Amino acid sequence: MKRRRTARWLKVLSLCLLTGMLVGCATVASVPKSDQAVDPIDERAEKSPQVVNILLLGVDSWDTLSGRSDAIVILSIDVDHKRVLVTSVPRDLRVSLDGLPQPQRINAAYAYGGANLARTKLEDVLDVEIPYYAVVNFSGFARIVDTLGGVTINVPNDINDMQFPAADGINYEPFVLKAGVQHLDGETALKYARTRKSSPNGDFGRMYRQQQVMHALKAQALTPRTLPRIPALYNDFRHAVNTNISLQTLVLLARVAGSVEAESISSYAIDEASGLVTAHYVDGVFVLEPDLVGIRAALHERIGLLSEEAPQVAQTASP
């Protein structure tokens, strides 16, 4: 009986960590299912260095799978050294999508071809293997945060967004939040992760806040207070998360994630500060033109550092 409870806790914890990265967006209202068969990671992954890359997507929809990916994160887990790299990819990154008018932004890949197209396109852009994906929607994310009991965030600056999109997708509603340590419920955490109008760096500031929420979710999931909420959490995840990761692999990743210390989680953002994207307009469409050679080299370097004895990965995301 104790072993069964432990296994369930591992599954819930792993989904907590995944969903924390997905800050703000889309997917199913049914039990998670695979779009294709994926071989699970086996136990040998614990005996030899192996980095597992997972695409985490949030789509701008409350209750359906349709929409564009509002949050795009690559989670790189070194299962041998128990280290994690969180890479935020800007949604306005310019890419070529076959059969569609150009230019296109990377967030359109999910809208036109689902998680598999988004995954394979990001593999091409980043030159890394990404076998897994997980997706969550607005309502699912907010519900999970509430079931966990909310999250505690240190808000760096006052937020005064008078043009935050309302739930109807048409109108606006004000979103105001004071700077300082705040305990946020699901709805407020979602707004904090989505707002960008009041941020001096726009979408890049939002990527930083999404990473903040991810770290806060991990911290909350690991507290003893979460244990009595396991049945409700498990039910939430079954109905809110769409993933091609098998339960066997989730359990293994959860075992790794449970032993990852805070200082072993590094954050990286592909943003203008990195010098790897250039903002401009193409045919009236705002895009970020990528330096693909530079982006690939930077990401490969940071993933490689996960396996070093004393990795020093820069925390390049900024508010």
C-alpha positions as semicolon CSV with decimal commas, in nm:
position;residue;x (nm);y (nm);z (nm)
1;M;0,000;0,000;0,000
2;K;0,282;0,239;0,088
3;R;0,456;0,160;-0,243
4;R;0,136;0,238;-0,436
5;R;0,099;0,575;-0,260
6;T;0,464;0,655;-0,335
7;A;0,425;0,572;-0,704
8;R;0,121;0,795;-0,729
9;W;0,308;1,078;-0,555
10;L;0,595;1,046;-0,803
11;K;0,358;1,069;-1,096
12;V;0,183;1,373;-0,954
13;L;0,510;1,544;-0,867
14;S;0,651;1,494;-1,216
15;L;0,339;1,641;-1,370
16;C;0,361;1,934;-1,128
17;L;0,709;2,007;-1,251
18;L;0,608;1,977;-1,615
19;T;0,299;2,190;-1,574
20;G;0,495;2,454;-1,390
21;M;0,694;2,509;-1,707
22;L;0,384;2,537;-1,916
23;V;0,276;2,857;-1,755
24;G;-0,036;2,976;-1,913
25;C;-0,206;2,787;-2,180
26;A;-0,366;2,494;-2,373
27;T;-0,496;2,141;-2,425
28;V;-0,728;1,863;-2,357
29;A;-1,033;1,800;-2,148
30;S;-0,972;1,425;-2,148
31;V;-0,729;1,168;-2,018
32;P;-0,374;1,227;-2,156
33;K;-0,300;1,020;-2,463
34;S;-0,013;0,977;-2,703
35;D;-0,014;1,102;-3,063
36;Q;0,260;0,851;-3,135
37;A;0,446;0,577;-2,956
38;V;0,760;0,691;-2,779
39;D;1,007;0,447;-2,624
40;P;1,036;0,520;-2,252
41;I;1,367;0,604;-2,091
42;D;1,490;0,288;-1,920
43;E;1,673;0,246;-1,593
44;R;2,011;0,260;-1,767
45;A;1,960;0,636;-1,795
46;E;2,047;0,654;-1,425
47;K;2,384;0,483;-1,482
48;S;2,517;0,685;-1,776
49;P;2,491;1,056;-1,867
50;Q;2,176;1,127;-2,063
51;V;1,996;1,455;-2,120
52;V;1,625;1,428;-2,189
53;N;1,460;1,723;-2,367
54;I;1,089;1,791;-2,320
55;L;0,888;2,054;-2,505
56;L;0,645;2,232;-2,275
57;L;0,369;2,430;-2,445
58;G;0,098;2,662;-2,324
59;V;-0,168;2,750;-2,579
60;D;-0,387;3,061;-2,573
61;S;-0,714;2,879;-2,519
62;W;-0,937;2,819;-2,217
63;D;-1,107;2,493;-2,306
64;T;-0,988;2,357;-2,642
65;L;-0,674;2,239;-2,821
66;S;-0,695;2,512;-3,082
67;G;-0,479;2,823;-3,068
68;R;-0,118;2,932;-3,081
69;S;0,142;2,843;-2,822
70;D;0,162;3,133;-2,579
71;A;0,450;2,982;-2,382
72;I;0,730;2,769;-2,528
73;V;0,985;2,610;-2,297
74;I;1,244;2,337;-2,348
75;L;1,310;2,141;-2,030
76;S;1,649;1,963;-2,043
77;I;1,699;1,708;-1,765
78;D;2,034;1,542;-1,700
79;V;1,909;1,222;-1,540
80;D;2,258;1,119;-1,429
81;H;2,376;1,441;-1,264
82;K;2,030;1,552;-1,143
83;R;2,048;1,891;-1,313
84;V;1,792;2,083;-1,517
85;L;1,812;2,356;-1,779
86;V;1,500;2,561;-1,853
87;T;1,518;2,734;-2,193
88;S;1,251;2,988;-2,289
89;V;1,190;3,028;-2,662
90;P;1,022;3,351;-2,780
91;R;0,690;3,292;-2,952
92;D;0,772;3,551;-3,222
93;L;1,078;3,362;-3,348
94;R;1,063;3,361;-3,727
95;V;1,053;3,018;-3,894
96;S;0,949;2,865;-4,224
97;L;0,638;2,645;-4,215
98;D;0,586;2,446;-4,535
99;G;0,270;2,524;-4,728
100;L;0,190;2,842;-4,535
101;P;0,236;3,210;-4,623
102;Q;0,560;3,363;-4,501
103;P;0,675;3,490;-4,263
104;Q;0,549;3,270;-3,982
105;R;0,629;3,275;-3,613
106;I;0,717;2,965;-3,415
107;N;0,396;2,989;-3,210
108;A;0,196;2,915;-3,528
109;A;0,343;2,564;-3,555
110;Y;0,116;2,431;-3,282
111;A;-0,191;2,601;-3,431
112;Y;-0,135;2,439;-3,771
113;G;0,008;2,100;-3,680
114;G;-0,033;2,039;-3,308
115;A;0,234;1,939;-3,060
116;N;0,417;1,711;-3,302
117;L;0,471;1,985;-3,560
118;A;0,583;2,226;-3,289
119;R;0,819;1,962;-3,154
120;T;0,977;1,871;-3,489
121;K;1,008;2,236;-3,596
122;L;1,188;2,323;-3,272
123;E;1,417;2,024;-3,325
124;D;1,512;2,177;-3,662
125;V;1,557;2,527;-3,524
126;L;1,753;2,431;-3,212
127;D;1,934;2,125;-3,354
128;V;1,852;1,911;-3,051
129;E;1,643;1,597;-3,016
130;I;1,310;1,664;-2,842
131;P;1,120;1,334;-2,815
132;Y;0,859;1,445;-2,562
133;Y;0,598;1,715;-2,522
134;A;0,339;1,823;-2,266
135;V;0,066;2,084;-2,309
136;V;-0,180;2,258;-2,073
137;N;-0,455;2,520;-2,115
138;F;-0,550;2,835;-1,923
139;S;-0,821;2,676;-1,711
140;G;-0,619;2,361;-1,644
141;F;-0,318;2,561;-1,529
142;A;-0,523;2,783;-1,296
143;R;-0,703;2,480;-1,149
144;I;-0,376;2,300;-1,078
145;V;-0,230;2,605;-0,902
146;D;-0,541;2,633;-0,687
147;T;-0,533;2,263;-0,598
148;L;-0,170;2,301;-0,490
149;G;-0,279;2,586;-0,262
150;G;-0,142;2,874;-0,471
151;V;0,216;2,983;-0,533
152;T;0,442;3,238;-0,365
153;I;0,614;3,482;-0,602
154;N;0,850;3,772;-0,539
155;V;0,708;4,028;-0,783
156;P;1,001;4,254;-0,887
157;N;0,799;4,552;-1,011
158;D;0,446;4,691;-0,984
159;I;0,222;4,561;-1,262
160;N;-0,041;4,791;-1,410
161;D;-0,174;4,630;-1,725
162;M;-0,486;4,814;-1,838
163;Q;-0,511;4,603;-2,156
164;F;-0,499;4,252;-2,016
165;P;-0,719;4,027;-2,236
166;A;-1,048;3,928;-2,075
167;A;-1,166;3,567;-2,071
168;D;-1,403;3,633;-2,363
169;G;-1,102;3,698;-2,588
170;I;-1,252;4,026;-2,708
171;N;-1,250;4,281;-2,429
172;Y;-0,984;4,397;-2,183
173;E;-0,974;4,400;-1,804
174;P;-0,721;4,572;-1,576
175;F;-0,458;4,359;-1,406
176;V;-0,283;4,531;-1,114
177;L;-0,031;4,366;-0,882
178;K;0,201;4,530;-0,630
179;A;0,574;4,455;-0,613
180;G;0,696;4,231;-0,330
181;V;0,635;3,879;-0,205
182;Q;0,283;3,771;-0,300
183;H;0,091;3,446;-0,260
184;L;-0,111;3,406;-0,579
185;D;-0,414;3,192;-0,653
186;G;-0,450;3,014;-0,987
187;E;-0,622;3,296;-1,175
188;T;-0,374;3,559;-1,053
189;A;-0,072;3,336;-1,121
190;L;-0,200;3,283;-1,475
191;K;-0,239;3,657;-1,528
192;Y;0,109;3,718;-1,385
193;A;0,255;3,469;-1,631
194;R;0,066;3,612;-1,928
195;T;0,080;3,991;-1,884
196;R;0,331;4,181;-2,096
197;K;0,190;4,530;-2,159
198;S;0,329;4,665;-1,832
199;S;0,671;4,500;-1,876
200;P;0,953;4,719;-2,013
201;N;1,085;4,422;-2,215
202;G;0,748;4,294;-2,335
203;D;0,752;3,925;-2,423
204;F;1,101;3,875;-2,278
205;G;0,982;3,997;-1,938
206;R;0,696;3,753;-1,964
207;M;0,939;3,465;-2,025
208;Y;1,115;3,560;-1,701
209;R;0,785;3,558;-1,509
210;Q;0,693;3,220;-1,657
211;Q;1,018;3,078;-1,523
212;Q;0,944;3,236;-1,185
213;V;0,607;3,061;-1,171
214;M;0,767;2,730;-1,269
215;H;1,013;2,752;-0,980
216;A;0,731;2,849;-0,742
217;L;0,520;2,551;-0,853
218;K;0,810;2,314;-0,793
219;A;0,861;2,455;-0,443
220;Q;0,490;2,428;-0,365
221;A;0,465;2,073;-0,499
222;L;0,743;1,958;-0,268
223;T;0,584;2,088;0,055
224;P;0,426;1,837;0,300
225;R;0,095;2,023;0,261
226;T;0,068;1,885;-0,093
227;L;0,042;1,524;0,021
228;P;-0,329;1,533;0,121
229;R;-0,407;1,697;-0,214
230;I;-0,265;1,413;-0,424
231;P;-0,604;1,264;-0,531
232;A;-0,735;1,603;-0,645
233;L;-0,406;1,687;-0,817
234;Y;-0,399;1,356;-0,998
235;N;-0,752;1,415;-1,124
236;D;-0,662;1,768;-1,238
237;F;-0,361;1,649;-1,432
238;R;-0,548;1,364;-1,597
239;H;-0,793;1,615;-1,740
240;A;-0,566;1,914;-1,801
241;V;-0,240;1,782;-1,945
242;N;-0,185;1,634;-2,290
243;T;0,147;1,452;-2,320
244;N;0,317;1,171;-2,510
245;I;0,528;1,081;-2,205
246;S;0,445;0,736;-2,070
247;L;0,371;0,688;-1,701
248;Q;0,680;0,469;-1,677
249;T;0,897;0,756;-1,804
250;L;0,715;1,009;-1,586
251;V;0,795;0,804;-1,279
252;L;1,163;0,789;-1,373
253;L;1,177;1,163;-1,443
254;A;0,994;1,231;-1,117
255;R;1,253;1,030;-0,929
256;V;1,522;1,249;-1,083
257;A;1,325;1,572;-1,032
258;G;1,265;1,496;-0,667
259;S;1,641;1,500;-0,602
260;V;1,718;1,818;-0,802
261;E;1,829;2,101;-0,574
262;A;1,729;2,461;-0,647
263;E;2,088;2,556;-0,734
264;S;2,095;2,277;-0,994
265;I;1,817;2,438;-1,200
266;S;1,951;2,685;-1,457
267;S;1,747;2,923;-1,669
268;Y;1,821;3,055;-2,017
269;A;1,621;3,278;-2,247
270;I;1,669;3,327;-2,619
271;D;1,609;3,701;-2,618
272;E;1,743;4,030;-2,752
273;A;1,983;4,060;-2,457
274;S;2,151;3,739;-2,575
275;G;2,216;3,903;-2,914
276;L;2,076;3,594;-3,086
277;V;1,750;3,746;-3,216
278;T;1,680;4,072;-3,397
279;A;1,338;4,238;-3,384
280;H;1,189;4,381;-3,704
281;Y;0,880;4,376;-3,926
282;V;0,834;4,161;-4,238
283;D;0,532;4,251;-4,452
284;G;0,382;4,426;-4,151
285;V;0,431;4,124;-3,921
286;F;0,650;4,161;-3,611
287;V;0,909;3,882;-3,593
288;L;1,234;3,799;-3,421
289;E;1,491;3,700;-3,680
290;P;1,705;3,421;-3,530
291;D;2,080;3,376;-3,548
292;L;2,045;3,000;-3,587
293;V;2,416;2,926;-3,568
294;G;2,450;3,128;-3,249
295;I;2,132;2,989;-3,090
296;R;2,235;2,629;-3,155
297;A;2,588;2,685;-3,024
298;A;2,461;2,858;-2,708
299;L;2,204;2,588;-2,632
300;H;2,446;2,302;-2,700
301;E;2,698;2,465;-2,467
302;R;2,447;2,502;-2,184
303;I;2,314;2,148;-2,223
304;G;2,673;2,023;-2,221
305;L;2,740;2,209;-1,896
306;L;2,472;2,002;-1,723
307;S;2,708;1,705;-1,729
308;E;3,013;1,888;-1,594
309;E;3,126;1,846;-1,236
310;A;3,058;2,210;-1,143
311;P;2,830;2,362;-1,409
312;Q;2,815;2,740;-1,431
313;V;2,512;2,811;-1,650
314;A;2,421;3,178;-1,677
315;Q;2,082;3,289;-1,552
316;T;2,013;3,501;-1,858
317;A;1,639;3,556;-1,824
318;S;1,571;3,906;-1,696
319;P;1,258;4,088;-1,579
